[in-house]
Amino acid sequence: MSIAIDIERNGEDMSPPDNGHAFDAPFLRAENLSKQYGSVTVLSEVTLDILAGEIHAIIGENGAGKSTLMRLLSGYAAPTSGTITVGGRPVRFSTPHQAQDAGIVLVHQEILLADGLTVAENLFLGRELSRNGIVDDRAMRRIAAEKLAELGCDISPNALVRNVALADRQLVQIARALLDDYRLVIFDEPTAVLTGDEVERLLDIILRLKGRGIAVLYISHRLDEVQRLADKVTVLRDGKMVGTHPGHTLSQMDMAHLMVGRELSALYPSRNSYPNGEPILAVHGATVPGFVENVSFAAHKGEILGFAGMIGAGRTELFEGITGLRPATAQIELKGKPIQIHNPREAIDAGIGYLTEDRKRKGLLLQERLAPNLTLSALEKFHPGTLMNRQREVGILEQAVGQYDIRLKSLSVKAGQLSGGNQQKLLLAKVLLTDPSIVIIDEPTRGIDIANKAQIYAFIQGLVAEGKACIVISSEMQELIGICDRILVMRGGRINGELAGENMTEKNIALLATSDAIAGNGIQGGTE
């Protein structure tokens, strides 16, 4: 069930057609759109047509202007120059509500929900249902449950958003946008925090929107999704439009080349044979109450060890427990010596580096400058006693900017002003500044363009080449297959199996992530 808003303009019925076919004339046309902030031009003379019943993908590197274009089309910002027409009529949106009244809604990449409200309250925030002048909580909970079920999300409408997993929050946000019948739905990296079945369900919903004659504008760094969905692909580079192409004519490497403007070398660096070094980190009987039970594993010197599994399998919770971010019990050995970890500081001091999956909320201080962000975990190196060695701090920042290719306009910018890829490289530099023996990276390339992905993979390869060990937790199976020596697959809070060599396939990962451990075919059952 959905709540339909009957949109009319000057007596004309604006509801979407039910024949599933695109209009000949575009629903929305953007012509020569440009946006400047002061003297800086972030978008320059972009023109595109968006047709009903069509999926139109927008791709480009971080900083290419995709998000700016989306903000202009959905009323979050006004163009400096250029025009937007909807249904053949010129429009100028001053607010997102005006765009929504015209039938346009943006599903944000960022999670914009109220943590202290329930899921149902968030879905209907600002448009609550009422009965006899009283808010109808029962109806809102019922409709919320139905809409979430369509997305394959089984969380309770009564759950507080602060207690909901990151991926489920994104599904709540998508459900909020799909409550009403819009003419154009803009998705900005909608699958960045989703995995497996959640992605498939969302892509199916997007195809159903297309079948109902609704226009979809789709922004994603996952080029396989673009290739599957897009009728048209528009490429942006450095704020300018490279061109628009029929989706079926572009391979993923074609798209990557158009995005970066140069030939891209192999995405995944070449790997040596499986390392046989001594264990750097050994974990025995790790238990995180409510999430993980009796997990044991070891990561070796020179090894990239992958962790796969569905949302809710316990991967993130396992390593938050190991690094002292949540209560856990485990026997932990680092380089053969038993260690005790009760908090993140003890993990850092022991030589364990951890990159959180949620860099914006847990990894970086977005309103702070880059230098304090970089040195936060290694303050004793730069600020002995009570004095702050600013000169050395800036010097270390300059070194990190060069070493990790962090692209910025000025060293004085705040972390929140960096693109997603550059934020991730800053977070990596921050963790490595403590010189850990093992680096744990949760979702290393979430929301990052293909060129930055290649760089992150090269950095990871460089770590293990130095003799460190690296653990990669990822929802992208191809990513794990491309960079890891072994993959451990979790299911229901336990390790359900191990894959290596030719047995590291998407089929085998999916099998272990969704079924009981299976002997044979090179799949090793997990030790419980």
Sequence and secondary structure as in RCSB ss.txt:
>XXXX:A:sequence
MSIAIDIERNGEDMSPPDNGHAFDAPFLRAENLSKQYGSVTVLSEVTLDILAGEIHAIIGENGAGKSTLMRLLSG
YAAPTSGTITVGGRPVRFSTPHQAQDAGIVLVHQEILLADGLTVAENLFLGRELSRNGIVDDRAMRRIAAEKLAE
LGCDISPNALVRNVALADRQLVQIARALLDDYRLVIFDEPTAVLTGDEVERLLDIILRLKGRGIAVLYISHRLDE
VQRLADKVTVLRDGKMVGTHPGHTLSQMDMAHLMVGRELSALYPSRNSYPNGEPILAVHGATVPGFVENVSFAAH
KGEILGFAGMIGAGRTELFEGITGLRPATAQIELKGKPIQIHNPREAIDAGIGYLTEDRKRKGLLLQERLAPNLT
LSALEKFHPGTLMNRQREVGILEQAVGQYDIRLKSLSVKAGQLSGGNQQKLLLAKVLLTDPSIVIIDEPTRGIDI
ANKAQIYAFIQGLVAEGKACIVISSEMQELIGICDRILVMRGGRINGELAGENMTEKNIALLATSDAIAGNGIQG
GTE
>XXXX:A:secstr
       EETTEE    SS    SS SEEEEEEEEEETTEEEEEEEEEEE TT EEEEE  TTSSHHHHHHHHTT
SS  SEEEEEETTEEE  SSHHHHHHTTEEEE SS    TTSBHHHHHTTTS  EETTEE HHHHHHHHHHHHHH
TT    TTSBGGGS HHHHHHHHHHHHTSS  SEEEEESTTTT  HHHHHHHHHHHHHHHHTT EEEEE S HHH
HHHH SEEEEEETTEEEEEEEGGG  HHHHHHHHHSS    SS    S     EEEEEEEEEETTTEEEEEEEEE
TT EEEEEE TTSSHHHHHHHHTTSS  EEEEEETTEEE  SSHHHHHHHTEEEE S IIIII  TTSBHHHHHH
GGGHHHH  TT   HHHHHHHHHHHHHHTT   S TTSBGGGS HHHHHHHHHHHHHTT  SEEEEESTTTT  H
HHHHHHHHHHHHHHHTT EEEEE S HHHHHHH SEEEEEETTEEEEEEEGGG  HHHHHHHHHS    STT B 
   
